[in-house]
């Protein structure tokens, strides 16, 4: 989700403004900066871990967003952003839309797309593929920006989902993914632990399973025993191994 600490007045900050306390990003990225295409403001930096959420286009219709904005417009900015995020989270978790990611083959394909370039374009820390949205915790690397990484996931998976629909005799005409994504950069160790817990608990919160370890399309899934993913050390300090995922020390 978009970071609840993003001041609304930062949406149009000029490119190349360095955020205090964050080292310059890889030159190809430019300096760490806020950027916006007229929708949600996003923060780009090669030095921070990002919690990104992207959802299917039919999971959150524009009419719902407009209604939410109308209901929240009287709130102060700091309360508005927090309440907006809570309501959007609740709406998406309720399982609106066709939820094509509920199909195991599609969910597997989306999960594999996240894993494909781990340790090459980004360090993947945690993820979950829900019926109508995806949460991913990662750190960009090798000149790849968050925007490019998310765009590559959406482009590849959208093509595969369209292929699946055509195989069923359907003719896809509407976009598969919502054009935007929501991001929050991780502030500190406590925030990192909270983000991983939020991602892993999402299927439980949505009433899909009773424990995170039983949801197959998650870094918490016990069936992914061959993938050392989403596990924190006993002292709550991530031990980043070669592929960049927290794991328990032997």
C-alpha positions as CSV (number, residue, x, y, z in Angstrom):
1,X,0.0,0.0,0.0
2,X,1.1,3.5,-0.4
3,X,3.1,4.6,2.6
4,X,0.8,6.2,5.1
5,X,3.6,8.6,6.1
6,X,3.9,10.1,2.6
7,X,2.9,13.7,2.9
8,X,0.2,14.5,0.4
9,X,2.1,17.6,-0.7
10,X,5.0,15.4,-1.8
11,X,3.1,14.0,-4.8
12,X,4.7,16.4,-7.2
13,X,8.2,16.8,-5.8
14,X,10.7,17.2,-8.6
15,X,12.7,14.2,-9.8
16,X,16.1,13.8,-8.0
17,X,15.2,15.1,-4.6
18,X,17.3,13.1,-2.1
19,X,15.4,11.9,1.1
20,X,17.4,12.7,4.2
21,X,19.2,9.7,5.7
22,X,19.1,7.6,2.5
23,X,22.2,7.1,0.4
24,X,22.0,8.0,-3.3
25,X,20.6,5.2,-5.5
26,X,22.4,3.5,-8.3
27,X,23.0,6.1,-11.0
28,X,20.7,4.4,-13.5
29,X,17.9,5.0,-11.0
30,X,18.8,8.6,-10.4
31,X,18.8,9.9,-6.8
32,X,16.3,8.4,-4.3
33,X,13.1,10.3,-5.1
34,X,9.3,10.5,-4.9
35,X,7.6,10.1,-8.3
36,X,4.0,10.0,-9.4
37,X,2.1,9.6,-12.7
38,X,-0.7,11.6,-11.4
39,X,-2.1,8.8,-9.1
40,X,-0.2,7.5,-6.1
41,X,3.1,8.9,-5.1
42,X,5.9,6.3,-5.0
43,X,9.4,6.3,-3.4
44,X,12.3,4.9,-5.3
45,X,15.7,4.0,-3.7
46,X,18.1,1.2,-4.0
47,X,18.8,1.4,-0.3
48,X,15.4,0.6,1.1
49,X,13.2,-2.5,1.3
50,X,9.8,-2.0,-0.1
51,X,6.4,-3.6,0.7
52,X,4.4,-3.4,-2.5
53,X,0.8,-4.4,-3.2
54,X,-0.8,-4.8,-6.6
55,X,-4.3,-6.0,-7.3
56,X,-6.5,-7.1,-10.1
57,X,-8.4,-4.4,-11.9
58,X,-11.8,-5.6,-10.9
59,X,-10.9,-6.0,-7.2
60,X,-11.2,-2.3,-6.5
61,X,-13.4,-0.4,-9.0
62,X,-13.0,3.3,-9.5
63,X,-16.5,3.9,-8.1
64,X,-15.4,2.3,-4.8
65,X,-12.3,4.5,-4.6
66,X,-14.4,7.6,-5.3
67,X,-16.9,6.7,-2.6
68,X,-14.1,6.1,-0.1
69,X,-12.6,9.5,-0.9
70,X,-15.9,11.2,-0.5
71,X,-16.5,9.5,2.9
72,X,-13.0,10.4,4.1
73,X,-12.6,14.0,2.8
74,X,-13.5,15.6,6.1
75,X,-10.6,13.8,7.9
76,X,-7.3,15.6,8.6
77,X,-4.5,14.5,6.2
78,X,-2.7,12.2,8.7
79,X,-5.9,10.4,9.6
80,X,-7.2,10.4,6.1
81,X,-4.2,8.4,4.7
82,X,-4.3,5.8,7.5
83,X,-8.1,5.3,7.3
84,X,-8.0,5.1,3.5
85,X,-5.4,2.3,3.7
86,X,-7.4,0.4,6.3
87,X,-10.6,0.6,4.2
88,X,-8.9,-0.4,1.0
89,X,-7.2,-3.3,2.7
90,X,-10.5,-4.5,4.1
91,X,-12.3,-4.1,0.7
92,X,-9.6,-6.1,-1.2
93,X,-9.3,-8.8,1.5
94,X,-13.1,-9.3,1.3
95,X,-12.5,-11.0,-2.1
96,X,-14.3,-8.6,-4.5
97,X,-14.0,-9.2,-8.3
98,X,-13.6,-12.5,-10.2
99,X,-10.5,-13.4,-8.1
100,X,-8.8,-15.2,-11.0
101,X,-5.7,-15.7,-8.7
102,X,-7.8,-18.2,-6.8
103,X,-7.1,-20.7,-9.5
104,X,-4.1,-22.8,-8.4
105,X,-2.4,-22.8,-11.8
106,X,-2.6,-19.0,-12.0
107,X,-1.5,-18.5,-8.4
108,X,1.5,-20.8,-9.0
109,X,2.4,-18.9,-12.2
110,X,2.3,-15.6,-10.3
111,X,4.4,-16.9,-7.5
112,X,7.0,-18.3,-9.9
113,X,7.1,-14.9,-11.6
114,X,8.1,-13.3,-8.3
115,X,10.8,-16.0,-7.7
116,X,12.3,-15.9,-11.2
117,X,14.6,-12.8,-10.9
118,X,15.2,-13.1,-7.1
119,X,18.9,-12.2,-6.4
120,X,19.2,-10.7,-9.9
121,X,16.8,-7.7,-10.0
122,X,15.8,-7.7,-6.4
123,X,16.2,-9.4,-3.1
124,X,12.9,-11.1,-2.3
125,X,12.1,-11.2,1.4
126,X,8.4,-12.2,1.7
127,X,5.3,-12.6,-0.5
128,X,1.8,-13.8,-0.7
129,X,-0.5,-14.3,-3.7
130,X,-4.1,-13.7,-2.6
131,X,-7.2,-14.4,-4.8
132,X,-7.3,-10.8,-6.1
133,X,-4.1,-9.2,-5.0
134,X,-0.4,-9.8,-4.3
135,X,1.9,-8.6,-1.5
136,X,5.7,-8.6,-2.0
137,X,8.5,-7.4,0.3
138,X,11.8,-6.9,-1.6
139,X,14.8,-4.6,-2.1
140,X,15.6,-3.5,-5.7
141,X,19.2,-4.2,-6.9
142,X,21.4,-3.9,-10.0
143,X,19.8,-0.7,-11.3
144,X,16.2,-2.0,-11.2
145,X,13.6,0.4,-9.9
146,X,10.4,-0.6,-8.0
147,X,8.4,0.7,-10.9
148,X,10.2,-1.5,-13.5
149,X,10.1,-4.6,-11.3
150,X,6.4,-4.3,-10.6
151,X,5.7,-3.5,-14.3
152,X,7.6,-6.7,-15.4
153,X,5.6,-8.8,-13.0
154,X,2.3,-7.4,-14.1
155,X,3.1,-7.6,-17.8
156,X,4.2,-11.2,-17.7
157,X,1.4,-12.5,-15.5
158,X,-1.3,-10.5,-17.4
159,X,-0.2,-12.2,-20.6
160,X,-0.4,-15.6,-19.0
161,X,-3.8,-14.9,-17.4
162,X,-5.1,-13.8,-20.8
163,X,-3.8,-17.0,-22.4
164,X,-5.6,-19.0,-19.7
165,X,-8.9,-17.1,-20.4
166,X,-8.6,-17.7,-24.2
167,X,-8.0,-21.4,-23.5
168,X,-11.4,-21.4,-21.8
169,X,-13.0,-19.7,-24.8
170,X,-13.1,-16.3,-23.3
171,X,-12.0,-13.1,-25.0
172,X,-10.3,-10.8,-22.5
173,X,-11.0,-7.1,-23.2
174,X,-10.5,-5.4,-19.9
175,X,-7.1,-4.8,-18.2
176,X,-6.0,-7.6,-15.9
177,X,-4.2,-5.5,-13.3
178,X,-5.0,-2.1,-11.9
179,X,-2.6,0.4,-13.4
180,X,-1.2,1.5,-10.1
181,X,0.5,-0.3,-7.2
182,X,0.8,0.6,-3.5
183,X,4.1,0.8,-1.8
184,X,5.5,1.4,1.7
185,X,9.3,1.6,2.3
186,X,10.5,-0.2,5.4
187,X,11.7,2.3,8.1
188,X,13.5,0.0,10.5
189,X,13.8,-3.5,11.9
190,X,10.5,-3.4,13.8
191,X,8.7,-2.3,10.7
192,X,10.4,-5.1,8.7
193,X,9.1,-7.7,11.2
194,X,5.6,-6.2,11.1
195,X,5.5,-6.2,7.3
196,X,6.5,-9.9,7.1
197,X,3.9,-10.8,9.7
198,X,1.3,-8.8,7.9
199,X,2.0,-10.5,4.6
200,X,2.1,-14.0,6.0
201,X,-1.1,-13.4,8.1
202,X,-3.1,-12.0,5.1
203,X,-4.7,-15.4,4.1
204,X,-5.6,-16.0,7.7
205,X,-7.1,-12.5,8.1
206,X,-9.1,-13.1,4.9
207,X,-10.5,-16.3,6.3
208,X,-8.9,-18.5,3.7
209,X,-6.8,-20.7,6.0
210,X,-6.3,-21.1,9.8
211,X,-2.5,-20.6,9.7
212,X,0.0,-18.9,7.4
213,X,1.9,-22.2,6.9
214,X,-1.0,-23.8,5.1
215,X,-1.5,-21.2,2.3
216,X,0.5,-22.6,-0.7
217,X,1.2,-19.3,-2.4
218,X,3.2,-17.6,0.4
219,X,6.7,-17.4,1.7
220,X,5.3,-18.8,4.9
221,X,4.0,-22.0,3.3
222,X,5.4,-25.1,5.1
223,X,5.5,-26.9,1.7
224,X,8.2,-24.6,0.5
225,X,10.7,-26.3,2.8
226,X,13.3,-26.2,0.1
227,X,13.1,-22.5,0.0
228,X,14.5,-20.8,3.1
229,X,12.0,-17.9,3.0
230,X,10.3,-15.6,5.4
231,X,11.8,-16.9,8.6
232,X,13.4,-14.6,11.1
233,X,16.3,-15.4,13.4
234,X,15.6,-16.0,17.1
235,X,17.0,-12.6,17.9
236,X,14.7,-11.0,15.3
237,X,17.6,-10.0,13.1
238,X,17.2,-11.2,9.5
239,X,20.1,-13.4,8.3
240,X,20.2,-12.5,4.6
241,X,21.5,-15.5,2.6
242,X,22.6,-15.6,-1.0
243,X,19.1,-15.2,-2.5
244,X,18.3,-12.3,-0.1
245,X,15.6,-14.0,2.0
246,X,15.6,-14.0,5.8
247,X,16.2,-17.4,7.2
248,X,16.8,-19.0,10.6
249,X,20.4,-19.6,11.4
250,X,21.5,-23.3,11.7
